[in-house]
Amino acid sequence: MKILVLNCGSSSIKYQLFNMAESDWGVLAAGVVEKIGLKGSFLKHQKEGNEKVLLEGEILDHQTGIDYILGVLVSERHGCIKSLEEIDAVGHRVVHGGEEFNSSVFITNDVVRKMEECIDLAPLHNPPNLKGIEAITQLLPSVPQCGVFDTAFHQTMPKEAYMYAIPQSLYKKYGIRRYGFHGTSHRYVSKRACEILGVDYNTQKIISCHLGNGASICAIKNGESVDTSMGFTPLEGLVMGTRAGDLDLGAVTYIMDKELIGTRSASVLFNKHSGMLGLTGISSDMREIESAASEGHDGALLGLKIYDYRIKKYIGSYAAAMGGVDVIIFTGGIGENGDSTRAGICEGLEFLGVEVDPAKNKGMRGEEQVISPDNAKVKVMVVPTNEELVIAQDTKAIVEELANR
């Protein structure tokens, strides 16, 4: 079964074409369309075993972008399939499923309507996700489509974890609660970690740290998400590249009053100009910050300490919430490649049984690896995430189930 996975952003489309065999899988091609609707739009494409190619063109909207992708996939020079009829299904990443969706779904008109009702919860993300679904409906009308939600994995959280201490009328009226994000990543790496260790996923207490420009931590107990650091939006929680993370609401209103700014400007401030960028005054890129810190830059040194400290606090609180921890996982661009960040976070957690072997951790980048000593009580691991594979697997399972009914 060949499955096309789409991740549609406001001005980009990431894609992968999977060949999902019975017991194995492979990526036939992958790429990204950038600057949709803007000057200088292009498609970057790589066929399995070939070099990346850059194809420029005028891409005015998502349907044009997806049409461009489909054309490249069947092209004689860069393609990997002979006909679009070889595409058996399309899986879409959808950021927000609200309380409506607690698992991946087959997309119908009714599902699309319910997804549209979630737009207010993710106004920047859900509209382009829906544009991708609409484009495939127009271009490949007979091909089944499935939606995989970032929020779905966290729908197992108990009320004490997801409810905010605000008037219940606001929760009932607007759905204001903790939803959490990166669910597909947390689900993949936690299951994969247990496969590597040869332990039962449904008996483990796992803390998954997805650390990239956006970052979140998830507590997974006996196979279910029981808490996560992101909240109603992806702004809450850890210090991120440009997002403030946890912040006193009183400080928010104080800044708005003093700076004479409204809600829209405040949102831009705390989402785009805060986090590591705001703390260091250098960059949101951890590599640039670490380089500056090595030269003694005070803002960079402080930023790195705050970054590690916030994650350390969440690990401790989630270990307390679960009554212990068996496995700690690092994933995402920083989690997979930042050996000094991993060491800094775990330092001081020895009382929980957390240790990092310096030799295993040093220089380890983007590979599956246990980085704790062999006899450590808590297994500390690096597991590269693969959200696209999860989307392809869920899509395959849903389509096969429908076919067998």
C-alpha positions, -999 to 999 in steps of 0.1 A, spaced: 0 0 0 14 34 -10 4 62 13 10 99 8 15 119 40 8 156 40 16 183 66 2 216 54 13 248 70 2 283 63 28 288 35 43 253 32 35 216 25 57 188 38 52 154 22 64 119 22 53 89 0 55 57 19 54 21 7 37 3 35 43 -34 30 28 -60 54 58 -62 77 80 -34 66 79 2 53 100 25 32 100 61 20 98 64 -18 101 102 -19 99 132 4 100 169 1 86 203 9 68 231 -9 78 265 5 65 301 1 30 292 -11 13 324 -23 46 343 -20 73 354 -45 100 328 -50 80 297 -42 97 264 -48 95 226 -43 124 207 -28 121 170 -37 141 139 -30 135 104 -45 148 74 -26 184 70 -34 188 102 -53 200 137 -46 177 165 -36 164 187 -64 150 222 -63 121 230 -86 110 266 -88 76 278 -99 46 300 -92 26 283 -64 -3 305 -56 -23 282 -32 -23 248 -15 -41 231 -43 -15 242 -68 12 231 -44 -3 196 -40 -9 194 -77 28 202 -82 38 175 -57 16 149 -75 31 159 -108 67 154 -95 58 120 -80 48 107 -114 73 126 -135 97 106 -157 128 123 -143 121 127 -106 91 105 -100 88 72 -81 54 60 -93 41 56 -128 5 67 -121 -14 86 -94 -36 55 -93 -8 39 -73 -15 62 -43 -39 41 -22 -45 66 6 -36 101 19 -29 108 56 -30 144 69 -14 159 100 -41 179 118 -29 200 147 -61 204 168 -89 179 172 -104 195 203 -123 172 225 -141 157 195 -112 135 183 -94 111 205 -79 90 177 -71 91 140 -101 91 117 -113 84 82 -122 118 67 -158 123 57 -179 154 51 -191 152 87 -155 149 100 -145 180 80 -174 200 95 -162 190 130 -126 199 122 -139 233 110 -155 238 144 -119 235 159 -105 263 139 -110 288 167 -87 266 189 -59 266 163 -65 295 139 -30 294 124 -28 256 119 -62 240 112 -71 261 82 -41 250 61 -46 215 73 -82 217 59 -69 232 27 -48 201 22 -78 179 26 -99 200 2 -71 199 -24 -68 161 -23 -106 159 -25 -105 179 -57 -74 163 -72 -78 127 -61 -115 123 -54 -116 85 -52 -86 82 -28 -95 77 9 -81 103 33 -74 101 70 -67 127 97 -41 122 125 -44 148 153 -16 162 174 -40 165 203 -55 131 202 -29 112 222 -35 135 251 -72 129 254 -65 102 280 -54 129 305 -75 129 337 -95 160 345 -72 170 373 -44 173 347 -63 191 319 -87 215 337 -77 251 345 -88 269 377 -112 292 358 -150 295 360 -164 262 347 -188 283 325 -158 293 304 -147 257 299 -182 247 288 -187 277 266 -153 279 249 -136 246 256 -107 262 275 -86 234 289 -52 218 285 -51 199 251 -14 194 246 4 190 213 33 169 197 11 139 206 20 119 175 57 124 183 53 114 220 33 84 210 59 72 185 91 77 206 75 62 237 64 30 219 97 28 200 117 32 232 99 2 247 106 -19 216 143 -11 218 144 -20 255 122 -51 251 97 -40 278 59 -39 279 47 -4 269 16 -8 290 35 -12 323 61 16 319 63 51 334 78 73 306 87 109 304 91 120 268 109 153 260 103 166 225 128 195 223 128 215 191 120 251 183 86 241 198 91 219 228 69 199 252 71 171 278 47 143 282 41 119 311 30 85 298 18 59 323 9 24 313 6 34 276 -15 66 281 -7 103 282 -15 115 318 -1 150 316 18 173 291 34 207 293 17 225 264 -18 237 272 -48 253 255 -23 265 229 13 255 222 25 286 241 24 271 276 51 250 292 88 250 284 110 278 273 111 274 235 128 290 205 106 321 204 77 312 228 78 323 264 63 291 279 50 293 315 44 330 325 25 347 352 -8 360 338 -4 391 359 29 398 341 11 395 308 -16 420 317 10 443 333 31 444 301 0 450 280 -9 480 302 26 494 303 33 489 266 -2 500 256 -6 469 234 -37 448 226 -42 410 225 -29 406 190 4 424 197 7 405 230 3 372 212 31 381 187 53 392 216 50 360 236 49 337 206 75 352 183 98 374 203 102 356 236 117 323 246 154 318 239 154 346 214 141 370 240 162 357 268 195 357 250 190 386 225 210 364 200 188 339 182 162 312 186 187 286 172 203 266 200 235 261 180 241 299 178 233 303 215 257 275 225 284 290 203 279 324 221 279 307 255 313 291 247 326 326 242 312 337 276 281 356 265 261 363 297 227 362 280 235 329 263 248 313 295 217 324 314 194 313 287 209 278 286 206 275 324 169 285 323 162 262 294 176 231 313 162 241 346 126 244 333 128 209 317 144 195 349 114 208 369 89 192 346 107 159 348 106 160 386 69 169 387 59 142 363 79 116 382 60 127 413 26 126 394 33 90 381 49 77 413 82 72 396 98 70 362 113 41 343 123 57 310 133 93 300 133 100 262 149 129 243 137 136 208 132 165 184 161 186 168 176 197 202 168 165 221 183 143 194 214 164 188 222 184 219 244 163 241 253 192 264 216 200 268 208 163 277 236 162 302 226 196 318 189 185 322 198 152 338 224 166 362 209 168 397 182 141 390 204 113 404 180 111 434 154 97 410 179 71 396 186 93 366 222 91 353 239 98 319 270 80 307 292 108 294 309 85 269 276 73 254 261 108 254 290 128 240 287 135 203 257 113 200 235 129 173 202 117 158 205 80 165 186 55 187 207 51 218 205 43 255 227 70 271 224 59 307 248 34 324 239 -2 319 230 -6 355 210 26 359 176 25 375 161 48 349 168 43 313 177 76 295 174 74 258 176 93 225 149 83 200 146 102 168 109 110 162 90 99 130 56 115 131 51 109 94 55 72 98 28 72 126 4 91 102 11 65 75 6 36 99 -27 50 112 -39 57 77 -30 21 66 -48 6 96 -80 27 91 -82 20 53 -76 -17 58 -103 -19 85 -128 -1 63 -120 -25 34 -126 -55 56 -160 -45 69 
